[in-house]
Amino acid sequence: MGCGRVGATLAGQLEDSGHSVAVIDMQPDAFRRLPPDFGGRRITGMGFDKDALLQSGIEEAYALAAVSNGDNSNILTARVARETFGVKRVVARIYDPRRAEVYQRLGITTVATVRWTADQFLRRLLPKGSQVEYRDASGAVSLASVDYHPQWIGSTVQRLEEATGARIAHLTRFGRGLVPTGTTVIQENDLVFVIAPSDELSRLQRRFQAEPEKED
C-alpha cells in the first residue's frame, strides 16, 4: 500500500523475485513510478478500505507492506490486514518513532523511518564499535558490523580474517552489498560485517580496531 519511491521500488523487487504483487494507491498517477514491465495489479483506492484490499487479493496474501507517506493510513491498513483478513506478515512504515514503539508492542512490525535514517547516518559519522544486525533464535550466533583501524584499508579480506580470527560475511560498498572472496581488497568507507559467536564480538572488535602488524 503506497506507490511512492519506496513502494514502487519494493513492488519491483518483489516481482523480480518471482512474487505476485498488487499495489494500492489513492492517486492513479502514482503507478507511473512502477517499473515499465511491472505485471502486477494496480488498485486505485485507500489501503484500509476493505473493497480495495479485496480487489488486491488480500484474502490470499502472504504479506502486506504499508508504505504510504501517512502514519495513520499505514497503521490502519496494517491493522485491517492483520485483524480482518488474518495476514500474518504485515509491516508498516512509521515516521514518528514514539508511535512506532507503541504499535510494535501491539504486534505490528514497524520501520521507524526517521530513527532508522538517523541511526544509519550516526553509524557512518561516529563509528561506535560492533553493532549486531541479526542474532539467531538461540542468541549464540550474531551477524554484526565492526569498525576497523584505517590501516586495514588496502588489505585483503584473507589477511584481515587471518589476523583477527573472524569470518567476514559481507561488505557494504557504496550502498550495495558485496560477498567478498579472500582476494577482495578493503576499500575506504567499506562497511564490514562478520558472523561470529555472540560472546566473541567484543574480542573481535578489539582485534579489528588494533593497528595491523607489519608484514615481513
Number of C-alpha atoms within 10 A of each C-alpha: 28 26 27 18 14 14 23 22 14 17 25 21 14 13 15 11 9 8 13 15 21 20 24 26 21 16 13 13 10 18 22 11 15 21 13 9 7 15 13 16 14 19 21 18 20 18 28 21 12 17 12 18 24 13 16 22 13 19 14 11 18 13 15 21 22 27 26 24 15 13 19 13 21 23 25 16 27 27 21 17 26 18 11 11 16 17 19 14 15 21 20 28 23 28 18 14 16 11 14 23 16 12 17 14 9 10 11 20 19 24 19 19 15 14 16 13 11 10 12 11 11 12 16 12 9 8 12 11 18 21 17 16 11 13 16 10 8 7 11 12 17 22 22 22 25 23 21 23 13 15 13 21 15 12 15 17 21 17 16 22 15 10 13 17 14 21 15 23 17 18 22 16 15 11 10 8 12 16 10 17 13 12 11 16 18 19 15 13 13 19 21 20 22 23 19 20 14 16 12 13 24 12 11 18 21 17 19 23 17 15 13 18 9 5 4 3
